[in-house]
Amino acid sequence: MLVAKTINEFKIARKELKGIIGFVPTMGALHKGHLSLIQKAKEENEHVIVSIFVNPTQFLEGEDLDKYPKKEIADKEICSVAGVDILFMPTAQDMYSDDELKLLAPKVRGYVLDGFNRPGHFDGVLQVVMKLLNLVNPNNAYFGKKDAQQLSLISQMAKNYFLGANIVPCDIVRDSDGLALSSRNIYLTKEERTKALSIPASLQKATQIIISGELDTNIIKNNMIDILNKNVSSIDYVEIVNRDFKKIEKIELKNTIILVAAKVGQTRLIDNLWI
């Protein structure tokens, strides 16, 4: 595996790869969720490139940019064992200039849910993903469904800007207790970890209600909120939308996403269920 820490190093290495390229962009602190993306990319492409870059433009003031977990040695080992061809680890100085062009999230889909609670967050996400896709020029790029709104906006960006990469959605990976894997899970104390299980439990409750035949989204949300309120510190949102992120009154089979964002202690966690 080649590790490229500058854009010039990466460009030289990238030219050497011939054939179908799969790309997995990450912010590091890799876990089994990231590994599942890499493994899928290995199965579907001749070569795999992984990037690790904690992108400053997607963090708002007061968020955990400076504290975001970093595990460079472990991340390199994971990528090497997984058979990654190039690991790209640029600096912010390499990726950004003093007077940047801006890429703005759409006015509707980019400013609801996470976009409402974190205004400008998706501007930064789309900005860095556009840069990475242009640098890597992959055939396929792999993104997890846990960041459902991010996935939707990146797919829209690829379509609107006629990008060559095929955006591949990948299923959420969960720990043995049901908690969705996240680099931020490391922040949770043992007690908080137990309380955080109310998040997947609320989604399981939603599943049970839907299976029983109840499709009214308000009833489903109220049941979820009852479970969450007993355990989480605060709820950012519990929302049920269609694939275009528009609120719906009734569950639409094969066109619905149920989303949760909540804080457990000081740690903000997200999770969702695709129906």
C-alpha positions in Angstrom: 0.0 0.0 0.0 1.2 3.5 -0.9 0.6 6.3 1.6 0.3 9.7 -0.1 0.4 12.8 2.2 0.5 15.5 -0.5 -1.6 16.1 -3.5 1.4 15.8 -5.8 2.4 12.4 -4.3 -1.2 11.3 -4.7 -1.4 12.4 -8.4 1.8 10.5 -9.2 0.5 7.3 -7.5 -3.0 7.7 -9.1 -1.5 7.7 -12.6 0.0 4.3 -12.0 -3.4 2.7 -11.3 -5.1 1.3 -14.4 -8.6 -0.2 -14.5 -11.7 0.3 -12.4 -11.2 2.4 -9.3 -13.3 2.3 -6.1 -13.0 5.2 -3.6 -13.8 5.3 0.1 -13.6 8.8 1.6 -13.3 8.9 5.4 -12.4 11.1 8.3 -10.3 8.3 9.9 -10.7 6.6 13.3 -11.7 3.6 11.1 -14.1 1.0 12.4 -15.9 -2.0 11.0 -18.4 0.3 9.2 -15.6 1.8 7.2 -14.1 -1.6 6.7 -17.4 -2.8 5.2 -17.1 0.0 2.6 -13.6 -0.9 1.8 -14.5 -4.6 1.4 -17.4 -3.7 -0.9 -15.1 -1.5 -3.0 -12.5 -4.4 -3.2 -15.2 -6.8 -4.4 -16.5 -4.4 -7.1 -13.3 -2.7 -8.4 -9.8 -3.6 -9.6 -8.2 -1.0 -7.3 -9.3 0.8 -4.1 -8.3 4.2 -2.8 -9.1 5.4 0.7 -8.8 9.0 1.9 -8.5 10.1 5.5 -9.1 13.8 6.0 -10.9 15.5 8.9 -12.5 18.3 6.9 -12.6 21.6 8.8 -15.2 23.3 6.6 -18.0 20.9 7.7 -17.5 21.6 11.5 -19.4 24.5 13.0 -18.0 26.7 15.7 -18.0 24.9 19.0 -18.2 21.4 17.5 -15.6 18.7 18.0 -13.1 19.4 15.2 -10.1 19.6 17.6 -11.2 16.6 19.6 -12.2 14.4 16.6 -10.6 11.0 17.2 -7.4 10.4 15.3 -5.8 6.9 15.0 -3.3 7.3 12.2 -1.2 4.2 13.0 -4.2 1.9 13.4 -5.9 3.4 10.3 -2.9 2.7 8.2 -2.8 -0.9 9.4 -6.5 -1.5 8.8 -6.1 -0.2 5.2 -3.0 -2.2 4.5 -4.5 -5.4 5.8 -7.7 -4.7 3.8 -5.8 -4.5 0.6 -6.1 -0.8 -0.1 -3.9 0.4 -3.0 -3.5 4.0 -2.1 -4.2 5.7 1.3 -4.5 9.5 0.7 -3.9 11.6 3.9 -3.8 15.3 2.8 -3.5 18.3 5.1 -6.0 21.2 5.3 -3.3 23.4 3.8 -3.1 21.2 0.8 -6.8 20.9 0.3 -7.8 24.6 0.8 -6.6 28.0 -0.2 -7.1 31.4 1.4 -9.8 32.5 -1.0 -11.9 29.5 -1.9 -14.7 29.1 -4.3 -17.8 28.0 -2.5 -20.1 25.1 -3.2 -23.5 25.6 -1.5 -26.0 22.9 -0.5 -29.5 23.1 -2.1 -31.7 25.6 -0.3 -34.4 23.0 0.7 -32.7 19.6 1.1 -29.5 21.1 2.5 -31.2 23.1 5.3 -33.6 20.6 6.9 -32.7 18.1 9.6 -28.9 18.2 10.0 -28.8 21.2 7.7 -31.2 23.0 10.0 -29.4 22.2 13.2 -25.9 22.6 11.6 -26.3 25.5 9.1 -23.5 25.4 6.6 -22.4 21.9 7.5 -23.4 20.4 4.2 -21.7 23.2 2.2 -18.4 22.0 3.7 -19.3 18.3 3.1 -20.1 18.9 -0.6 -17.0 21.1 -1.0 -14.6 18.5 0.2 -16.3 15.6 -1.6 -16.2 17.5 -4.8 -12.5 18.1 -4.4 -11.8 14.5 -3.5 -13.9 13.1 -6.4 -12.0 15.4 -8.8 -8.6 14.3 -7.5 -9.4 10.6 -7.3 -11.6 10.4 -10.4 -13.0 7.0 -9.3 -15.5 4.8 -11.2 -17.3 4.1 -7.9 -17.4 6.0 -4.6 -18.8 4.4 -1.5 -20.8 6.2 1.2 -22.7 4.8 4.2 -26.5 5.1 4.6 -26.1 6.1 8.3 -25.4 9.6 6.9 -28.5 9.5 4.9 -28.9 13.2 4.2 -25.2 13.5 3.3 -25.6 10.5 0.9 -28.6 12.1 -0.7 -26.9 15.5 -1.3 -23.7 13.9 -2.6 -25.8 11.8 -5.1 -27.6 15.0 -6.1 -24.3 16.8 -6.6 -22.9 14.0 -8.7 -26.0 14.3 -10.9 -26.3 18.1 -11.0 -22.6 18.5 -11.9 -22.4 15.5 -14.2 -19.6 13.9 -12.2 -18.3 10.6 -13.6 -18.3 8.7 -10.3 -21.1 6.3 -9.5 -22.2 7.0 -5.9 -22.8 3.6 -4.1 -25.0 3.6 -1.0 -23.8 1.0 1.7 -25.9 -0.4 4.5 -25.4 0.6 8.1 -23.1 -1.6 10.2 -24.1 -2.1 13.8 -22.2 -3.4 16.9 -23.4 -6.6 18.6 -25.7 -4.5 20.8 -27.4 -2.8 17.9 -25.7 0.6 18.1 -24.8 2.0 14.7 -21.0 2.1 14.4 -19.6 5.6 14.6 -16.1 7.1 15.3 -17.9 9.3 18.0 -19.0 6.2 20.0 -15.6 6.3 21.6 -16.8 9.4 23.5 -19.5 7.5 25.3 -19.1 6.3 28.9 -20.3 2.8 29.8 -23.5 4.3 31.2 -24.0 6.5 28.2 -23.5 3.6 25.9 -26.4 1.8 27.5 -28.6 4.9 27.2 -27.6 5.3 23.5 -29.2 1.9 22.8 -32.5 3.7 23.0 -31.7 5.1 19.6 -31.7 1.8 17.7 -34.5 0.6 20.0 -36.7 3.5 18.8 -36.1 2.5 15.2 -37.0 -1.1 16.1 -40.2 0.1 17.7 -41.0 2.0 14.5 -40.4 -1.3 12.5 -42.8 -3.2 14.8 -45.5 -0.5 14.4 -45.2 -0.5 10.7 -45.3 -4.3 10.5 -48.5 -4.2 12.6 -50.1 -2.1 9.8 -49.9 1.4 11.3 -48.5 3.8 8.7 -49.3 7.2 10.3 -46.0 8.9 10.7 -47.1 11.0 13.7 -48.1 7.9 15.7 -44.8 6.3 14.8 -42.7 9.4 15.8 -44.5 9.8 19.1 -43.8 6.2 20.1 -40.1 6.7 19.2 -39.9 9.9 21.2 -41.3 8.2 24.2 -38.5 5.7 24.1 -35.8 8.3 23.5 -37.0 10.7 26.2 -36.3 8.2 28.9 -32.6 7.9 28.0 -31.1 10.6 25.8 -30.0 14.1 27.0 -31.8 15.8 24.2 -33.4 15.1 20.8 -32.4 17.1 17.8 -35.0 15.5 15.6 -37.1 12.4 15.0 -38.4 12.7 11.4 -39.9 10.6 8.7 -39.4 11.7 5.2 -39.4 10.3 1.6 -36.2 9.8 -0.4 -36.4 13.5 -1.4 -36.3 14.4 2.3 -39.9 15.8 2.2 -42.0 15.2 5.3 -44.7 12.6 4.7 -47.9 11.8 6.7 -48.0 8.1 5.8 -45.2 5.6 5.4 -44.4 5.0 1.7 -43.0 1.5 1.3 -39.6 1.5 -0.5 -39.6 5.4 -0.4 -39.2 6.2 3.3 -36.4 7.1 5.7 -36.9 7.3 9.5 -34.2 9.5 11.0 -33.0 10.2 14.5 -30.5 12.6 15.9 -30.0 12.9 19.6 -27.4 13.7 22.2 -26.3 11.2 24.9 -24.3 13.1 27.4 -22.3 15.5 25.2 -22.1 13.1 22.2 -24.4 13.7 19.2 -25.4 10.5 17.5 -27.5 9.8 14.4 -29.2 6.7 13.1 -31.9 5.8 10.6 -34.0 3.2 9.0 -34.8 2.8 5.3 -38.3 1.5 4.6 
